[in-house]
Amino acid sequence: MSSVKVAITIESETLKRVDALVAKKVFPNRSRAVQAAVAEKLDRMERTRLATECAKLDPAFEQALAEEGLGEELESWPAY
C-alpha cells in the first residue's frame, strides 16, 4: 500500500507520549505510531457503526426471515 506524506498538528503532551513509545521501541518512529493509532481508531469506529446498525434489527423478524421457506427443503438437506 502506498503512503502519502501529510502534516498534522498535535498537542505537545500527546507528542511526548508518542515519543515515549518510540523511545521504548514500541514503534520505529513517530510516523508509524500515528499511522497505527489512526488505523486503530478507524477500525474501532467501523465496528461501532456495524454494532449500532445491528442493534436496529428486530430479532424476531430476522429469525422468521431466516426460516422462511425451510419447511420442505429442510428434510432434503443431508445430515452432517
Gaussian input, Z-matrix of N, CA and C with variables (Angstrom, degrees):
# hf/3-21g

backbone

0 1
 N
 C     1     B1
 C     2     B2     1     A1
 N     3     B3     2     A2     1     D1
 C     4     B4     3     A3     2     D2
 C     5     B5     4     A4     3     D3
 N     6     B6     5     A5     4     D4
 C     7     B7     6     A6     5     D5
 C     8     B8     7     A7     6     D6
 N     9     B9     8     A8     7     D7
 C    10    B10     9     A9     8     D8
 C    11    B11    10    A10     9     D9
 N    12    B12    11    A11    10    D10
 C    13    B13    12    A12    11    D11
 C    14    B14    13    A13    12    D12
 N    15    B15    14    A14    13    D13
 C    16    B16    15    A15    14    D14
 C    17    B17    16    A16    15    D15
 N    18    B18    17    A17    16    D16
 C    19    B19    18    A18    17    D17
 C    20    B20    19    A19    18    D18
 N    21    B21    20    A20    19    D19
 C    22    B22    21    A21    20    D20
 C    23    B23    22    A22    21    D21
 N    24    B24    23    A23    22    D22
 C    25    B25    24    A24    23    D23
 C    26    B26    25    A25    24    D24
 N    27    B27    26    A26    25    D25
 C    28    B28    27    A27    26    D26
 C    29    B29    28    A28    27    D27
 N    30    B30    29    A29    28    D28
 C    31    B31    30    A30    29    D29
 C    32    B32    31    A31    30    D30
 N    33    B33    32    A32    31    D31
 C    34    B34    33    A33    32    D32
 C    35    B35    34    A34    33    D33
 N    36    B36    35    A35    34    D34
 C    37    B37    36    A36    35    D35
 C    38    B38    37    A37    36    D36
 N    39    B39    38    A38    37    D37
 C    40    B40    39    A39    38    D38
 C    41    B41    40    A40    39    D39
 N    42    B42    41    A41    40    D40
 C    43    B43    42    A42    41    D41
 C    44    B44    43    A43    42    D42
 N    45    B45    44    A44    43    D43
 C    46    B46    45    A45    44    D44
 C    47    B47    46    A46    45    D45
 N    48    B48    47    A47    46    D46
 C    49    B49    48    A48    47    D47
 C    50    B50    49    A49    48    D48
 N    51    B51    50    A50    49    D49
 C    52    B52    51    A51    50    D50
 C    53    B53    52    A52    51    D51
 N    54    B54    53    A53    52    D52
 C    55    B55    54    A54    53    D53
 C    56    B56    55    A55    54    D54
 N    57    B57    56    A56    55    D55
 C    58    B58    57    A57    56    D56
 C    59    B59    58    A58    57    D57
 N    60    B60    59    A59    58    D58
 C    61    B61    60    A60    59    D59
 C    62    B62    61    A61    60    D60
 N    63    B63    62    A62    61    D61
 C    64    B64    63    A63    62    D62
 C    65    B65    64    A64    63    D63
 N    66    B66    65    A65    64    D64
 C    67    B67    66    A66    65    D65
 C    68    B68    67    A67    66    D66
 N    69    B69    68    A68    67    D67
 C    70    B70    69    A69    68    D68
 C    71    B71    70    A70    69    D69
 N    72    B72    71    A71    70    D70
 C    73    B73    72    A72    71    D71
 C    74    B74    73    A73    72    D72
 N    75    B75    74    A74    73    D73
 C    76    B76    75    A75    74    D74
 C    77    B77    76    A76    75    D75
 N    78    B78    77    A77    76    D76
 C    79    B79    78    A78    77    D77
 C    80    B80    79    A79    78    D78
 N    81    B81    80    A80    79    D79
 C    82    B82    81    A81    80    D80
 C    83    B83    82    A82    81    D81
 N    84    B84    83    A83    82    D82
 C    85    B85    84    A84    83    D83
 C    86    B86    85    A85    84    D84
 N    87    B87    86    A86    85    D85
 C    88    B88    87    A87    86    D86
 C    89    B89    88    A88    87    D87
 N    90    B90    89    A89    88    D88
 C    91    B91    90    A90    89    D89
 C    92    B92    91    A91    90    D90
 N    93    B93    92    A92    91    D91
 C    94    B94    93    A93    92    D92
 C    95    B95    94    A94    93    D93
 N    96    B96    95    A95    94    D94
 C    97    B97    96    A96    95    D95
 C    98    B98    97    A97    96    D96
 N    99    B99    98    A98    97    D97
 C   100   B100    99    A99    98    D98
 C   101   B101   100   A100    99    D99
 N   102   B102   101   A101   100   D100
 C   103   B103   102   A102   101   D101
 C   104   B104   103   A103   102   D102
 N   105   B105   104   A104   103   D103
 C   106   B106   105   A105   104   D104
 C   107   B107   106   A106   105   D105
 N   108   B108   107   A107   106   D106
 C   109   B109   108   A108   107   D107
 C   110   B110   109   A109   108   D108
 N   111   B111   110   A110   109   D109
 C   112   B112   111   A111   110   D110
 C   113   B113   112   A112   111   D111
 N   114   B114   113   A113   112   D112
 C   115   B115   114   A114   113   D113
 C   116   B116   115   A115   114   D114
 N   117   B117   116   A116   115   D115
 C   118   B118   117   A117   116   D116
 C   119   B119   118   A118   117   D117
 N   120   B120   119   A119   118   D118
 C   121   B121   120   A120   119   D119
 C   122   B122   121   A121   120   D120
 N   123   B123   122   A122   121   D121
 C   124   B124   123   A123   122   D122
 C   125   B125   124   A124   123   D123
 N   126   B126   125   A125   124   D124
 C   127   B127   126   A126   125   D125
 C   128   B128   127   A127   126   D126
 N   129   B129   128   A128   127   D127
 C   130   B130   129   A129   128   D128
 C   131   B131   130   A130   129   D129
 N   132   B132   131   A131   130   D130
 C   133   B133   132   A132   131   D131
 C   134   B134   133   A133   132   D132
 N   135   B135   134   A134   133   D133
 C   136   B136   135   A135   134   D134
 C   137   B137   136   A136   135   D135
 N   138   B138   137   A137   136   D136
 C   139   B139   138   A138   137   D137
 C   140   B140   139   A139   138   D138
 N   141   B141   140   A140   139   D139
 C   142   B142   141   A141   140   D140
 C   143   B143   142   A142   141   D141
 N   144   B144   143   A143   142   D142
 C   145   B145   144   A144   143   D143
 C   146   B146   145   A145   144   D144
 N   147   B147   146   A146   145   D145
 C   148   B148   147   A147   146   D146
 C   149   B149   148   A148   147   D147
 N   150   B150   149   A149   148   D148
 C   151   B151   150   A150   149   D149
 C   152   B152   151   A151   150   D150
 N   153   B153   152   A152   151   D151
 C   154   B154   153   A153   152   D152
 C   155   B155   154   A154   153   D153
 N   156   B156   155   A155   154   D154
 C   157   B157   156   A156   155   D155
 C   158   B158   157   A157   156   D156
 N   159   B159   158   A158   157   D157
 C   160   B160   159   A159   158   D158
 C   161   B161   160   A160   159   D159
 N   162   B162   161   A161   160   D160
 C   163   B163   162   A162   161   D161
 C   164   B164   163   A163   162   D162
 N   165   B165   164   A164   163   D163
 C   166   B166   165   A165   164   D164
 C   167   B167   166   A166   165   D165
 N   168   B168   167   A167   166   D166
 C   169   B169   168   A168   167   D167
 C   170   B170   169   A169   168   D168
 N   171   B171   170   A170   169   D169
 C   172   B172   171   A171   170   D170
 C   173   B173   172   A172   171   D171
 N   174   B174   173   A173   172   D172
 C   175   B175   174   A174   173   D173
 C   176   B176   175   A175   174   D174
 N   177   B177   176   A176   175   D175
 C   178   B178   177   A177   176   D176
 C   179   B179   178   A178   177   D177
 N   180   B180   179   A179   178   D178
 C   181   B181   180   A180   179   D179
 C   182   B182   181   A181   180   D180
 N   183   B183   182   A182   181   D181
 C   184   B184   183   A183   182   D182
 C   185   B185   184   A184   183   D183
 N   186   B186   185   A185   184   D184
 C   187   B187   186   A186   185   D185
 C   188   B188   187   A187   186   D186
 N   189   B189   188   A188   187   D187
 C   190   B190   189   A189   188   D188
 C   191   B191   190   A190   189   D189
 N   192   B192   191   A191   190   D190
 C   193   B193   192   A192   191   D191
 C   194   B194   193   A193   192   D192
 N   195   B195   194   A194   193   D193
 C   196   B196   195   A195   194   D194
 C   197   B197   196   A196   195   D195
 N   198   B198   197   A197   196   D196
 C   199   B199   198   A198   197   D197
 C   200   B200   199   A199   198   D198
 N   201   B201   200   A200   199   D199
 C   202   B202   201   A201   200   D200
 C   203   B203   202   A202   201   D201
 N   204   B204   203   A203   202   D202
 C   205   B205   204   A204   203   D203
 C   206   B206   205   A205   204   D204
 N   207   B207   206   A206   205   D205
 C   208   B208   207   A207   206   D206
 C   209   B209   208   A208   207   D207
 N   210   B210   209   A209   208   D208
 C   211   B211   210   A210   209   D209
 C   212   B212   211   A211   210   D210
 N   213   B213   212   A212   211   D211
 C   214   B214   213   A213   212   D212
 C   215   B215   214   A214   213   D213
 N   216   B216   215   A215   214   D214
 C   217   B217   216   A216   215   D215
 C   218   B218   217   A217   216   D216
 N   219   B219   218   A218   217   D217
 C   220   B220   219   A219   218   D218
 C   221   B221   220   A220   219   D219
 N   222   B222   221   A221   220   D220
 C   223   B223   222   A222   221   D221
 C   224   B224   223   A223   222   D222
 N   225   B225   224   A224   223   D223
 C   226   B226   225   A225   224   D224
 C   227   B227   226   A226   225   D225
 N   228   B228   227   A227   226   D226
 C   229   B229   228   A228   227   D227
 C   230   B230   229   A229   228   D228
 N   231   B231   230   A230   229   D229
 C   232   B232   231   A231   230   D230
 C   233   B233   232   A232   231   D231
 N   234   B234   233   A233   232   D232
 C   235   B235   234   A234   233   D233
 C   236   B236   235   A235   234   D234
 N   237   B237   236   A236   235   D235
 C   238   B238   237   A237   236   D236
 C   239   B239   238   A238   237   D237

   B1=1.4525
   B2=1.5201
   B3=1.3087
   B4=1.4583
   B5=1.5250
   B6=1.3034
   B7=1.4600
   B8=1.5140
   B9=1.3253
   B10=1.4484
   B11=1.5196
   B12=1.2901
   B13=1.4576
   B14=1.5252
   B15=1.3324
   B16=1.4642
   B17=1.5252
   B18=1.2957
   B19=1.4622
   B20=1.5144
   B21=1.3304
   B22=1.4677
   B23=1.5167
   B24=1.2921
   B25=1.4572
   B26=1.5157
   B27=1.3317
   B28=1.4526
   B29=1.5321
   B30=1.2992
   B31=1.4678
   B32=1.5217
   B33=1.3262
   B34=1.4648
   B35=1.5289
   B36=1.3138
   B37=1.4714
   B38=1.5246
   B39=1.3202
   B40=1.4599
   B41=1.5207
   B42=1.3170
   B43=1.4538
   B44=1.5340
   B45=1.3177
   B46=1.4689
   B47=1.5296
   B48=1.3184
   B49=1.4726
   B50=1.5228
   B51=1.3239
   B52=1.4653
   B53=1.5258
   B54=1.3209
   B55=1.4585
   B56=1.5259
   B57=1.3252
   B58=1.4636
   B59=1.5271
   B60=1.3150
   B61=1.4598
   B62=1.5248
   B63=1.3327
   B64=1.4627
   B65=1.5266
   B66=1.3225
   B67=1.4667
   B68=1.5280
   B69=1.3275
   B70=1.4686
   B71=1.5249
   B72=1.3388
   B73=1.4653
   B74=1.5318
   B75=1.3494
   B76=1.4619
   B77=1.5287
   B78=1.3213
   B79=1.4635
   B80=1.5214
   B81=1.3402
   B82=1.4633
   B83=1.5338
   B84=1.3436
   B85=1.4684
   B86=1.5322
   B87=1.3114
   B88=1.4652
   B89=1.5264
   B90=1.3014
   B91=1.4588
   B92=1.5239
   B93=1.3266
   B94=1.4616
   B95=1.5271
   B96=1.3158
   B97=1.4653
   B98=1.5288
   B99=1.3173
   B100=1.4679
   B101=1.5229
   B102=1.3235
   B103=1.4657
   B104=1.5334
   B105=1.3253
   B106=1.4677
   B107=1.5241
   B108=1.3197
   B109=1.4678
   B110=1.5283
   B111=1.3222
   B112=1.4644
   B113=1.5254
   B114=1.3285
   B115=1.4695
   B116=1.5281
   B117=1.3265
   B118=1.4685
   B119=1.5260
   B120=1.3153
   B121=1.4664
   B122=1.5246
   B123=1.3268
   B124=1.4648
   B125=1.5218
   B126=1.3365
   B127=1.4636
   B128=1.5203
   B129=1.3222
   B130=1.4678
   B131=1.5221
   B132=1.3188
   B133=1.4698
   B134=1.5206
   B135=1.3372
   B136=1.4616
   B137=1.5225
   B138=1.3296
   B139=1.4776
   B140=1.5240
   B141=1.3136
   B142=1.4628
   B143=1.5177
   B144=1.3183
   B145=1.4661
   B146=1.5204
   B147=1.3289
   B148=1.4587
   B149=1.5239
   B150=1.3188
   B151=1.4671
   B152=1.5264
   B153=1.3203
   B154=1.4679
   B155=1.5222
   B156=1.3258
   B157=1.4633
   B158=1.5318
   B159=1.3217
   B160=1.4675
   B161=1.5293
   B162=1.3131
   B163=1.4605
   B164=1.5318
   B165=1.3097
   B166=1.4632
   B167=1.5261
   B168=1.3226
   B169=1.4627
   B170=1.5263
   B171=1.3132
   B172=1.4680
   B173=1.5263
   B174=1.3463
   B175=1.4711
   B176=1.5295
   B177=1.3192
   B178=1.4651
   B179=1.5285
   B180=1.3126
   B181=1.4580
   B182=1.5292
   B183=1.3244
   B184=1.4646
   B185=1.5313
   B186=1.3356
   B187=1.4666
   B188=1.5280
   B189=1.3389
   B190=1.4645
   B191=1.5261
   B192=1.3097
   B193=1.4514
   B194=1.5332
   B195=1.3242
   B196=1.4650
   B197=1.5240
   B198=1.3189
   B199=1.4614
   B200=1.5287
   B201=1.3168
   B202=1.4580
   B203=1.5268
   B204=1.3247
   B205=1.4502
   B206=1.5193
   B207=1.3125
   B208=1.4619
   B209=1.5207
   B210=1.3268
   B211=1.4610
   B212=1.5156
   B213=1.2958
   B214=1.4511
   B215=1.5261
   B216=1.2851
   B217=1.4566
   B218=1.5308
   B219=1.2878
   B220=1.4529
   B221=1.5150
   B222=1.3134
   B223=1.4566
   B224=1.5361
   B225=1.3053
   B226=1.4643
   B227=1.5345
   B228=1.3177
   B229=1.4589
   B230=1.5254
   B231=1.3193
   B232=1.4738
   B233=1.5319
   B234=1.3107
   B235=1.4647
   B236=1.5204
   B237=1.2965
   B238=1.4722
   B239=1.4973
   A1=108.30
   A2=116.85
   A3=119.84
   A4=110.60
   A5=114.79
   A6=121.20
   A7=109.38
   A8=115.15
   A9=122.09
   A10=107.82
   A11=116.76
   A12=121.51
   A13=109.51
   A14=116.18
   A15=121.99
   A16=108.58
   A17=115.81
   A18=121.50
   A19=108.00
   A20=117.07
   A21=120.82
   A22=109.84
   A23=114.98
   A24=121.61
   A25=106.10
   A26=116.26
   A27=120.90
   A28=109.14
   A29=116.61
   A30=120.26
   A31=109.80
   A32=116.04
   A33=120.37
   A34=112.12
   A35=118.49
   A36=120.86
   A37=111.48
   A38=116.26
   A39=120.05
   A40=110.04
   A41=117.27
   A42=121.25
   A43=110.96
   A44=116.86
   A45=120.25
   A46=110.54
   A47=116.07
   A48=119.82
   A49=110.87
   A50=116.69
   A51=120.84
   A52=109.61
   A53=116.78
   A54=120.76
   A55=111.86
   A56=117.00
   A57=120.47
   A58=110.29
   A59=117.59
   A60=121.09
   A61=111.29
   A62=115.99
   A63=119.80
   A64=109.67
   A65=117.36
   A66=121.49
   A67=111.65
   A68=116.45
   A69=121.22
   A70=111.90
   A71=116.68
   A72=123.20
   A73=113.14
   A74=117.03
   A75=120.54
   A76=108.59
   A77=115.79
   A78=122.93
   A79=107.62
   A80=117.10
   A81=119.05
   A82=113.65
   A83=115.95
   A84=119.67
   A85=109.69
   A86=115.55
   A87=120.80
   A88=111.38
   A89=116.25
   A90=120.76
   A91=111.41
   A92=116.50
   A93=119.90
   A94=111.06
   A95=117.51
   A96=120.86
   A97=110.78
   A98=116.67
   A99=121.08
   A100=110.02
   A101=116.89
   A102=121.11
   A103=110.45
   A104=117.63
   A105=121.15
   A106=111.21
   A107=116.74
   A108=120.53
   A109=111.19
   A110=116.71
   A111=120.27
   A112=110.44
   A113=116.82
   A114=120.11
   A115=110.83
   A116=116.79
   A117=120.16
   A118=111.40
   A119=117.19
   A120=120.98
   A121=111.03
   A122=117.42
   A123=120.15
   A124=111.19
   A125=117.12
   A126=120.57
   A127=111.05
   A128=116.12
   A129=120.60
   A130=111.10
   A131=116.84
   A132=120.41
   A133=110.97
   A134=117.12
   A135=120.26
   A136=111.10
   A137=117.64
   A138=120.41
   A139=110.90
   A140=116.70
   A141=121.19
   A142=110.19
   A143=116.90
   A144=120.68
   A145=110.41
   A146=117.29
   A147=120.88
   A148=110.66
   A149=116.59
   A150=120.59
   A151=110.69
   A152=117.27
   A153=121.36
   A154=110.76
   A155=116.41
   A156=120.20
   A157=111.11
   A158=117.55
   A159=121.08
   A160=111.31
   A161=117.02
   A162=120.84
   A163=111.13
   A164=117.56
   A165=121.26
   A166=112.55
   A167=117.08
   A168=120.67
   A169=111.32
   A170=115.82
   A171=122.21
   A172=107.56
   A173=118.45
   A174=121.08
   A175=113.55
   A176=117.89
   A177=120.84
   A178=110.51
   A179=116.80
   A180=120.79
   A181=110.73
   A182=117.07
   A183=121.07
   A184=110.73
   A185=117.25
   A186=121.25
   A187=109.84
   A188=116.05
   A189=120.28
   A190=110.60
   A191=116.85
   A192=121.10
   A193=110.84
   A194=116.51
   A195=120.82
   A196=111.42
   A197=117.05
   A198=121.15
   A199=113.16
   A200=115.84
   A201=120.25
   A202=110.85
   A203=115.59
   A204=121.05
   A205=115.28
   A206=118.52
   A207=120.66
   A208=113.44
   A209=118.98
   A210=122.31
   A211=114.52
   A212=117.69
   A213=121.52
   A214=111.76
   A215=118.06
   A216=122.09
   A217=111.86
   A218=117.43
   A219=122.01
   A220=111.80
   A221=117.34
   A222=121.10
   A223=111.37
   A224=117.37
   A225=120.53
   A226=113.20
   A227=117.83
   A228=120.48
   A229=109.75
   A230=118.17
   A231=120.04
   A232=110.92
   A233=115.53
   A234=120.65
   A235=108.26
   A236=116.91
   A237=121.38
   A238=109.96
   D1=133.90
   D2=-178.18
   D3=-78.44
   D4=152.77
   D5=179.83
   D6=-112.37
   D7=151.11
   D8=178.75
   D9=-126.88
   D10=135.42
   D11=179.92
   D12=-80.56
   D13=132.70
   D14=176.65
   D15=-134.24
   D16=156.84
   D17=175.00
   D18=-106.04
   D19=137.04
   D20=178.48
   D21=-129.68
   D22=159.50
   D23=172.10
   D24=-109.57
   D25=131.63
   D26=-175.33
   D27=-138.37
   D28=144.21
   D29=179.58
   D30=-64.07
   D31=144.54
   D32=-175.13
   D33=-61.80
   D34=-36.58
   D35=178.55
   D36=-66.33
   D37=-38.88
   D38=177.19
   D39=-65.24
   D40=-41.25
   D41=178.69
   D42=-63.47
   D43=-38.13
   D44=176.86
   D45=-61.66
   D46=-39.86
   D47=178.52
   D48=-66.29
   D49=-40.71
   D50=176.87
   D51=-62.87
   D52=-46.64
   D53=-179.93
   D54=-61.11
   D55=-34.48
   D56=177.78
   D57=-64.95
   D58=-39.49
   D59=177.47
   D60=-66.72
   D61=-37.55
   D62=177.18
   D63=-66.61
   D64=-41.65
   D65=178.92
   D66=-62.59
   D67=-34.36
   D68=178.73
   D69=-82.24
   D70=3.31
   D71=179.51
   D72=65.64
   D73=23.87
   D74=173.46
   D75=-70.06
   D76=-36.86
   D77=175.51
   D78=-129.02
   D79=149.59
   D80=-179.12
   D81=-71.95
   D82=-25.47
   D83=-179.31
   D84=-163.13
   D85=173.57
   D86=-179.47
   D87=-60.32
   D88=-42.45
   D89=-176.85
   D90=-57.76
   D91=-46.58
   D92=-179.98
   D93=-66.06
   D94=-35.91
   D95=178.75
   D96=-64.07
   D97=-46.35
   D98=179.90
   D99=-67.04
   D100=-41.07
   D101=178.86
   D102=-59.93
   D103=-44.74
   D104=179.43
   D105=-65.09
   D106=-40.04
   D107=-179.29
   D108=-65.19
   D109=-43.33
   D110=-179.83
   D111=-66.11
   D112=-43.79
   D113=179.52
   D114=-61.90
   D115=-43.04
   D116=179.56
   D117=-63.72
   D118=-41.79
   D119=179.15
   D120=-64.20
   D121=-42.67
   D122=178.80
   D123=-64.19
   D124=-42.10
   D125=177.08
   D126=-60.08
   D127=-44.26
   D128=-179.56
   D129=-63.54
   D130=-40.92
   D131=179.52
   D132=-65.04
   D133=-39.14
   D134=179.22
   D135=-66.70
   D136=-39.67
   D137=178.03
   D138=-66.59
   D139=-38.01
   D140=178.57
   D141=-64.40
   D142=-40.73
   D143=179.23
   D144=-64.22
   D145=-42.21
   D146=178.46
   D147=-62.22
   D148=-44.06
   D149=179.00
   D150=-62.69
   D151=-39.82
   D152=178.97
   D153=-63.42
   D154=-43.98
   D155=179.30
   D156=-66.81
   D157=-39.57
   D158=178.98
   D159=-65.01
   D160=-33.84
   D161=179.84
   D162=-65.45
   D163=-21.63
   D164=179.58
   D165=-77.53
   D166=-15.23
   D167=-177.39
   D168=-73.12
   D169=146.39
   D170=176.06
   D171=-91.81
   D172=111.34
   D173=-176.50
   D174=-56.78
   D175=-39.92
   D176=-179.06
   D177=-65.31
   D178=-43.51
   D179=178.88
   D180=-64.88
   D181=-43.30
   D182=-179.98
   D183=-64.07
   D184=-38.20
   D185=178.58
   D186=-65.18
   D187=-45.72
   D188=179.42
   D189=-62.49
   D190=-39.87
   D191=179.12
   D192=-65.43
   D193=-39.69
   D194=179.76
   D195=-67.49
   D196=-33.28
   D197=-177.02
   D198=-89.99
   D199=-6.23
   D200=-177.54
   D201=-59.68
   D202=125.56
   D203=176.07
   D204=78.71
   D205=10.79
   D206=-178.60
   D207=-87.95
   D208=-11.88
   D209=-175.21
   D210=-50.51
   D211=-62.30
   D212=-176.92
   D213=-78.66
   D214=-38.04
   D215=-177.38
   D216=-66.52
   D217=-32.05
   D218=-176.97
   D219=-58.97
   D220=-35.87
   D221=-178.90
   D222=-69.63
   D223=-28.91
   D224=-177.54
   D225=-86.71
   D226=-4.75
   D227=179.21
   D228=-73.53
   D229=141.95
   D230=178.46
   D231=-71.28
   D232=150.81
   D233=177.54
   D234=-80.88
   D235=138.68
   D236=179.02
   D237=-112.35

